Amino acid sequence: MRFAHQSGAQREPAEGDDYAGDVWFPQPAPKDHPWRTMPHHGMTPHFSGSSLSAQARYAAGEREILECWFENLSIREEYLIVHGGKLAGAGAHSYSAGNVTGGSDEAVRFRA
């Protein structure tokens, strides 16, 4: 995977340190899931059913986040969920620290 910026700057990730994903099984991810220790990863936003104007806002926010990342600038607080391994920004207002992996062992029993 290679990340590219409109300026032409590119970043080659180190072997195995990046992930761009959608979903995985089971959910929530177990404590030992590789995703939990990757320093750089992106999750796929899901916005089907959203209005076109909402999709445009999502895209603008995602672009801003990537541009900040490429330029080593701070990401706006409202865009942060976790920073430095702790809840931050919107994440700190929306979630509480705790056992986020609870239920993954149980989910495995229902795999189709």
C-alpha positions in Angstrom: 0.0 0.0 0.0 1.3 3.5 -0.8 -0.1 6.7 0.4 0.0 9.6 -2.1 -0.7 13.3 -1.7 -1.8 15.6 -4.5 1.6 17.3 -4.3 3.2 14.1 -5.5 4.7 13.3 -2.1 4.5 9.6 -1.3 5.0 7.5 1.8 6.1 3.9 1.7 5.0 2.2 4.9 7.2 -0.2 6.7 6.5 -3.8 6.2 3.3 -4.8 8.1 2.8 -1.5 9.9 -0.2 -0.2 8.0 -3.8 -1.4 7.4 -6.6 0.1 5.4 -9.6 -2.0 6.1 -13.3 -2.4 6.2 -14.5 -5.0 8.6 -13.0 -8.2 10.2 -14.3 -11.2 12.1 -15.0 -11.3 14.9 -16.2 -7.9 16.0 -15.1 -6.4 18.2 -11.5 -7.3 17.3 -9.8 -9.5 19.9 -7.1 -8.0 22.1 -4.4 -9.8 20.1 -5.7 -8.7 16.6 -2.8 -7.2 14.6 -4.9 -4.1 13.8 -4.6 -3.0 17.5 -0.8 -2.6 17.3 -0.4 -1.1 13.9 1.0 2.4 14.1 -0.7 3.6 10.9 -4.1 2.4 9.7 -7.3 3.7 8.1 -10.8 2.4 8.4 -13.3 2.6 5.6 -16.0 5.1 6.2 -19.5 3.8 5.5 -21.9 6.4 4.3 -24.4 4.5 2.1 -27.8 6.1 2.5 -26.3 9.5 3.3 -27.3 12.5 1.3 -24.9 13.7 -1.4 -24.2 16.8 0.6 -23.3 14.7 3.6 -21.0 12.5 1.5 -19.3 15.7 0.3 -18.7 16.8 3.9 -17.3 13.4 4.8 -14.9 13.5 1.8 -13.8 17.0 2.7 -13.0 15.9 6.3 -11.2 12.8 5.2 -9.1 14.9 2.8 -8.3 17.4 5.5 -7.2 14.6 7.8 -4.9 13.1 5.1 -3.5 16.5 4.2 -2.7 17.2 7.8 -1.0 13.8 8.2 1.1 14.3 5.1 2.2 17.8 6.2 2.8 16.7 9.8 0.1 19.1 11.1 -2.2 18.5 14.0 -5.6 17.0 13.1 -8.6 18.9 14.3 -9.8 17.8 17.8 -13.3 17.0 16.5 -11.8 14.5 14.0 -9.8 12.5 16.6 -11.1 9.3 18.2 -7.8 8.1 19.7 -4.4 9.8 20.0 -1.3 8.4 21.6 -3.2 5.3 22.7 -5.9 7.2 24.6 -9.3 8.5 23.8 -9.2 12.0 22.3 -11.4 14.6 20.7 -14.8 13.2 19.7 -13.8 9.8 21.0 -13.2 11.1 24.5 -16.7 12.7 24.4 -18.4 9.6 22.9 -16.8 6.6 24.5 -15.4 5.6 27.8 -12.2 3.6 28.4 -12.8 0.0 29.2 -13.0 -3.5 27.7 -13.6 -2.8 24.1 -12.9 -6.4 23.2 -15.7 -7.9 25.2 -17.8 -10.2 23.1 -15.3 -11.2 20.5 -14.8 -14.6 22.0 -18.6 -15.1 22.0 -19.0 -13.9 18.4 -16.7 -16.7 17.1 -19.3 -19.3 18.1 -21.8 -17.8 15.7 -19.6 -17.7 12.6 -21.5 -18.8 9.6 
